[in-house]
Each structure stands twice: as structure tokens, then as C-alpha cells.
Amino acid sequence: MTQTVYVLNGPNLNLLGSREPGIYGAHTLDDVRQLCAQACTRLGLKLDFRQSNHEGELVGWLQEAGSAEAAGSAAGTVLNAAAYTHTSVALRDAVKGAGVSLVELHISNVHAREEFRQHSYLSPVARGVMFGFGTAGYPLAIEAVAGWARAKVVV
């Protein structure tokens, strides 16, 4: 069975390419989707790529990803929760409650930005955290998820 990697994107990431390109770069969300699809193809994984500006929708998707991972059909999840990283206990609880193997991802180096961006509710429940690599961080995060999934396979 080919496993799926969930790549979930939070608020305002639909504006990539036009929103603060000095911080987030010139790639659009569709460009990011293509980078992720190429990484998944290379690694023999399926991609489920989504974006929402709504916290509750992201919570539901995390629960879905956790169920799929528990059933063996998902390898793990990459989440760029954007501003919800710094505000959402609900997303934290969804990750922990659903048992998601999670890479918390940020395009920019959050520790080089405003103080409020330096706190994450997700980091303590994430398996890994990646930030500051621009959109190139997405395929790197997918590589990490693929490695975790391979480590679970019993030969």
C-alpha cells in the first residue's frame, strides 16, 4: 500500500507569492504543491495537500490524518500552521489527541522575527520542527516523514 503524506497549510498561505515576498519568497502555494508532489513521487508516496484559513477545518484535517496514520495508510503530516502556531491550543490538542507524526514547518526563520512568533504551541507535540529554509523546507519535511515511515516498516 502506498502511504500518503498530508501537507496542511494554515491562514494566509494562499497569498504566497504576493504576501511579503521579502519574507516568504516569490513561490506561490501552487508552486509549493508542485515541489511537494515531486518529492512524494520520488519517495513513492501519495500527497494530500490542503490549505485553509479556518482553524476548525485544520483541526478536522489533523484528526483525519491521525486516523489514516493509525490505519497505516498515512506516513505522517507536515503542518505549516502559520499564525495559528502562536495562538492555537486547539491545533496542539488535535495533534496530540490524534497521534499525528508531525513536522511543524515555517518558511521563515521565526526566531529572527517578532517575539510573538518565537512561541509555538505545536513544537512540544511535533516530532520535528523545520524553519527558515523557505519553500525548500517542504520537500525536506516530506523526506523526514518518509524516513519515519520507513523506520516503522518491519521487514
N, C-alpha and C positions, 0 to 999 in steps of 0.2 A: 504494500500500500504506500503510495506517495503521500508524505505528510505535507501539511500546509503551514506556512508561516503567516501569522496575522501581523500586518503593519497598520497600526492605528494612529491617526493624526488628529490633533485637537484644534482648538479655536484659532482662527485667522491663518491657518496654514494653507487654506485655499487661496490666499493672497500672495503666496510665494512668487517671486519674480518681480513683483511690483511693490511689495511692502518692505521698506527699509533694506534695499539691496546691499548697502554697505555693511549690514549686519548679517543678513540671511542669504546674500548672493543673488544671482540672476536666474537660477533654475526655478522653473515652475513646479507645481505639485505633480503635473503630468510627467515632467522630466524625472522627478523623484520616483514616480511609479515605474517608469521605464528602467531606471537604474535597479530598482528592486526586482523587477521581472527578470532582468538579465542575470542578477545574482542567483535568484531562485532556479532559473533554468540551468545555470552552470552547476548548481549544487544538487539538482534533482529534486527540487521541492516545488510545491504549488504556492502561489501568492494570493492572499486575500488582503487587498489594500483598500483602506477606507479613511474618510475624513469627516468630522462633524464639529460644528460649533456648539453642540449641546452636550452638557456633562452627562445627563441621564442616558443618552444614546451610547456614549463611550462606556459607561458602566455596563450596559447590556451587552455590548460587544466583548468586553473583558470577561464577563460571565460565560458568554458563548465560547470564547477562546479557551477558557479553563475547562469547560465541558469537553471540548474537542481534544484538548491535550490529555485529559483523563481517559478518554476513549481510545487514545493512540493515533488519532487522525491529524493532530496538530503537533508541530515540533516546539512551538513557543511563540512569543509575541514581542514585537518591537513597538514601543509606545512613545510617540512624541506628544506629550500631553500639553505642550505649550504652556500658557499661563496657568492652566489648571494644576500643573506641577506644584505650584507655590500656594495653592488655595484649597485643593480638593481632598478632603478626608474621604469623601465617597469613592473616588478613584482608588485611593490607597486601600480602603476596605474591600473593594471589588477585586483588586489584585491578590490580596492576602486570602480573602474568602474563597475565591475561585481556584486558587492554587496555580496561578499562571506563572510559567517560567518567563520572566520579563527582562528585556533590555530597556531601560529608561534612556531615551535618546533626545539630544538637543543639538540643533545645528550650530548654534553659537557657543562660545565658552561662557557659560552662565556665571562662573566665578570671577570673570573680568567685567561683569556688568553691574547693574544696580544691586544694592544689598538685598532687596526683597527677592531677587531672582536666585539668590545663593542658598535658599532653603527649599528643600524638596520633601513633600510628604511621601513621595514614591520611592526614593532611594533606599529607605530601610526595608522595603518589601520587594525590591527589584533584585534579580540575580546578578545583574551588571548594569553599569551606568556608562554612557558614552556621550561626550560633548566636545564641541569645538572643532570638529572635522568637516564642518559644512555639510552639504548634502552627501558627500562621500561617506559619511558616517552610517548611512542607511545600509549599503551593502556590507560594510564591516559588521554591523549589528546582526545582519542576517547570517553572516559567517559564524558568529558566536552562537546563535540559536541552532544552526546546523551542527556545530560541534557538540552542543549539549545533547541534541537528539541522537547523534552517533554514539555518544558515551552511554546512552540508555539502552542501546541495542545489544542484546545478548546473542553471541554467535555460537 
